Amino acid sequence: MTAASLKTVVGVACALGVRDLSVNFGGLQAVAGVGFEAAAGRITSVIGPNGAGKSTLFNLISGAIRPTAGRVTLDGADVTGRSPDRLLAAGLARSFQITNLFFELPVLENLRIAAQVLERPWHALRPVGHSRRSLAKAEALLDRFGLSAKARELAGNLSHGEQRRLEIAVALAAEPRVLLLDEPTQGMSHGDTADTGALIRSLAGELTVLLIEHDIGLVMSLSDHVVVMAQGRKIAEGTPTAVRADPAVQAAYFGHG
């Protein structure tokens, strides 16, 4: 499916555009000419077998790695190669496959620090107690993510599922318009996975979600659009139903064709 046809199908604007994105590591082309669009307010998922290049693609989009070729657009503006902090300021945030929190700090403080970008610049020189907007945002996220009772606990003492939910909350603290989630349910129990899936679905409409997820059942139930990668290339994209029926996807991902 082309970028133009995606716009026609979903009937909404493109929030995040990826155009012929590639990166080489020595003689290895880890991502080769990948392109797609993530529609505003929808959930777009990237799937593929291990080693397909999914996390490398996320690193290219989020500024952790500079592409060899291609470009990334955010609300139509070219943001290719911008640093993660500049992308965050522009409205793009991400979580990581490996939990990335301040484990030695309380849950509330993890969120307040992440929300500090919402304060006016000169507030950085004022006592923490004056950071009212970031504190209000942190408390609202605690409530939304079911973590209010854990506000004063160290993040390192949370269960794995709670830590993963906290990381999503931290990514949301800066009020991004586009959120990249890399394997948010990795290592979770069935119950935690279902709860996290419902939480991700609740974000649709509020912001644009780009998701990497290994749980195919969850992907197919959550996603508006699915992009399939194999060996660094996009091999298919479309609705969950169309992707599941695609012979190339069945051969490369589901193991038959």
C-alpha positions in Angstrom: 0.0 0.0 0.0 1.4 3.4 -1.0 1.5 6.5 1.2 -1.1 8.1 -0.9 -3.5 5.2 -0.6 -3.0 5.0 3.1 -4.3 8.6 3.4 -7.3 7.7 1.3 -8.1 4.6 3.4 -7.9 6.1 6.8 -9.2 9.5 5.8 -6.9 11.4 8.2 -3.7 13.3 8.0 -0.2 11.7 8.3 1.4 12.4 11.7 4.6 10.5 11.1 6.1 9.9 7.6 9.0 7.5 6.8 10.4 7.8 3.3 12.9 5.3 1.9 14.7 5.1 5.3 18.0 3.1 5.2 21.1 2.6 7.4 24.3 0.6 6.8 26.6 -0.7 9.5 29.8 -1.5 7.6 28.8 -3.9 4.9 25.4 -4.7 6.6 22.3 -2.9 5.4 20.2 -3.2 8.6 17.3 -1.2 7.2 16.8 -0.9 3.5 14.4 1.6 1.9 11.6 1.3 4.4 8.7 3.7 4.0 5.2 4.1 5.5 2.9 6.6 7.1 1.4 6.6 10.6 -2.0 8.3 10.5 -2.8 10.9 13.2 -4.7 9.5 16.2 -4.3 5.9 15.0 -2.2 2.9 16.1 0.4 1.7 13.6 2.3 -1.5 14.4 5.6 -2.8 13.1 6.1 -6.5 13.2 8.5 -9.1 11.9 10.7 -12.0 13.0 13.8 -11.4 15.2 16.5 -9.6 13.3 14.0 -7.9 10.9 15.3 -4.5 11.8 12.4 -3.2 13.8 14.3 -1.7 16.7 16.9 -0.2 14.4 14.0 1.4 12.5 12.7 2.9 15.7 16.2 4.2 16.5 16.4 5.9 13.1 13.0 7.5 13.6 13.7 8.6 17.2 17.1 10.1 16.5 19.2 7.5 18.3 20.8 6.6 14.9 21.3 8.8 11.9 20.1 7.3 8.7 22.3 6.6 5.7 19.5 7.6 3.4 15.8 8.6 3.5 13.9 11.0 5.7 11.5 11.2 8.6 8.7 13.8 8.8 6.7 14.9 11.8 3.4 16.6 10.9 4.9 17.3 7.5 8.2 18.9 8.8 11.5 17.1 8.0 13.0 16.0 11.3 15.5 13.5 9.8 18.6 13.0 12.1 17.4 15.3 14.8 18.6 14.4 18.3 16.1 12.7 20.7 15.8 15.8 22.8 15.0 18.0 19.8 12.4 15.4 18.6 10.8 15.4 22.1 10.5 19.2 21.9 8.9 18.7 18.5 6.3 16.3 19.8 7.8 12.8 19.5 8.6 10.5 22.5 9.5 6.8 22.8 9.8 4.0 25.3 12.5 1.3 25.1 12.6 -2.4 24.8 14.7 -2.5 28.0 13.1 -0.7 30.9 14.7 2.8 31.2 13.8 4.4 34.5 15.5 6.0 37.5 15.2 2.9 39.7 16.6 4.7 42.7 14.0 7.4 42.7 10.3 7.3 43.7 7.7 6.6 41.0 6.3 10.2 41.4 9.7 11.7 40.9 10.4 9.7 37.7 7.2 11.2 36.3 7.8 14.7 37.6 11.3 14.8 36.1 9.9 13.7 32.7 7.2 16.3 32.9 9.6 19.1 33.8 9.9 20.0 30.1 6.4 21.4 30.4 7.6 24.1 32.7 8.7 27.4 31.5 12.5 27.6 31.0 13.2 29.9 34.0 11.4 27.6 36.4 14.5 25.3 36.2 16.2 27.8 38.6 13.4 27.7 41.1 12.8 25.1 43.9 11.1 21.8 42.9 8.0 22.8 44.9 7.3 25.6 42.4 7.1 23.1 39.5 3.3 22.9 39.8 2.6 22.0 36.2 5.0 19.1 36.1 3.7 17.8 39.5 0.1 18.0 38.4 0.9 16.1 35.2 2.8 13.5 37.2 -0.1 13.0 39.6 -2.6 12.7 36.7 -0.5 10.0 35.1 -0.2 8.1 38.3 -4.0 8.0 38.5 -4.4 7.1 34.8 -1.9 4.3 35.0 -3.1 2.9 38.3 0.1 3.8 40.1 -1.2 6.3 42.7 -0.7 3.9 45.6 2.9 3.4 44.5 3.8 7.1 44.2 6.4 7.1 47.0 7.9 3.7 46.3 11.2 3.4 44.5 10.7 2.6 40.8 13.2 -0.3 41.3 10.8 -1.9 43.8 7.9 -2.1 41.3 6.9 -5.4 39.7 8.0 -5.8 36.0 4.5 -5.0 34.7 4.3 -1.9 36.8 7.7 -0.8 35.6 6.6 -1.2 32.0 3.5 0.8 32.6 5.5 3.5 34.4 7.8 3.7 31.4 4.9 4.4 29.1 3.6 7.0 31.6 7.1 8.6 31.6 7.0 8.8 27.8 3.6 10.5 27.9 4.7 13.1 30.6 6.0 15.5 28.0 2.6 15.5 26.2 3.9 14.2 22.8 1.7 14.0 19.7 3.5 10.9 18.5 4.5 8.0 20.8 6.8 5.2 19.9 6.5 2.0 22.0 9.1 -0.7 21.6 7.9 -4.0 23.0 5.8 -2.5 25.8 4.5 -5.9 27.0 7.8 -7.8 26.9 8.0 -10.2 29.8 4.5 -9.4 31.1 2.0 -11.9 32.4 -1.1 -12.5 30.4 -3.2 -10.2 32.7 -0.6 -7.4 32.6 -0.5 -7.7 28.8 -4.2 -7.4 28.5 -4.3 -4.3 30.8 -1.5 -2.7 28.9 -3.2 -3.4 25.6 -6.3 -1.7 26.9 -4.3 1.3 28.0 -2.6 1.6 24.6 -5.9 1.4 22.9 -7.2 4.2 25.1 -4.4 6.5 23.7 -5.8 6.3 20.2 -7.4 9.5 19.1 -5.5 11.4 21.8 -2.2 10.9 20.0 -0.5 8.8 17.3 1.0 5.5 18.4 3.8 3.6 16.6 4.2 0.2 18.2 6.7 -2.7 18.0 5.1 -5.7 19.6 5.9 -9.5 19.6 2.4 -10.5 20.7 0.7 -11.0 17.3 -2.7 -11.5 18.9 -2.4 -8.1 20.7 -1.1 -6.4 17.5 -4.0 -7.6 15.4 -6.5 -6.5 18.1 -5.0 -3.1 18.7 -3.8 -1.9 15.3 -5.4 0.2 12.7 -2.5 -0.4 10.3 0.3 -2.9 10.3 3.8 -2.8 8.7 5.7 -6.0 8.3 9.5 -6.2 8.0 11.9 -9.0 7.2 15.6 -8.8 6.8 15.6 -5.0 7.0 12.9 -4.5 4.4 9.2 -3.8 4.4 7.5 -6.8 2.8 3.8 -5.8 3.4 1.5 -3.3 5.0 -2.2 -2.8 5.4 -5.0 -3.6 7.8 -4.5 -6.4 10.3 -6.8 -8.7 8.2 -5.1 -7.9 5.0 -1.6 -8.4 6.5 -2.5 -11.7 8.1 -3.8 -13.0 4.7 -0.7 -11.8 2.7 1.3 -14.8 1.4 4.6 -13.0 1.8 3.8 -12.4 5.5 2.7 -16.0 6.0 5.9 -17.2 4.5 8.3 -14.8 6.3 6.5 -14.4 9.6 4.1 -17.2 10.3 6.2 -19.8 8.8 4.1 -21.0 5.9 2.9 -19.9 2.6 
